[in-house]
Amino acid sequence: MSNTVYWLLETIIKDGESENLKALMDEMVSATKENEPGAIIYDWSVSEDGKKCNILEMYKDSEAVMNHMGIFGKNYAARFMSILEIKKYVCYGNPDEKVVSALSKLGVVFMKPLGGFHR
C-alpha cells in the first residue's frame, strides 16, 4: 500500500486578488520545488473566467505533508487566506494521525483508498 497523501483544494479567488494570487503562486511553487523533495505534484490551475483556482498536491508520505504544512503556516497561510476562499478540500491516500489532526482543523474531507494504483 502506498504512503502517498494527496488532495484537491477548490477555491474562489477573492475580488481584485488575481495579481496577488499569481505572485503568491509563483513564490510558493518555486519554494516548494526547491525546498521540499517530498512534494511529488504541486499544480495550480485557474478557471477560464479567472474566478476559481484549484490546487492539486501530492506528497510522498505524511512526513512530507507535515513539512509542507509547517512551511505553509509560517510563510504563506495569512496571504493565502486573504486571497483565496476555500470551497472544498478533499484529501486522499494514507495520511497518518498527525496529518489527519492537522487537516481536520481546516474542514478537510478524507477519502479512504478503495482500489487502484499509482505508477
Secondary structure, DSSP 8 states (H G I E B T S, - for coil): ----EEEEEEEEE-TT-HHHHHHHHHHHHHHHHHH-TTEEEEEEEE-TTS-EEEEEEEESSHHHHHHHHHHHHHHTHHHHHHHEEEEEEEEEE---HHHHHHHHTTT-EE----S----
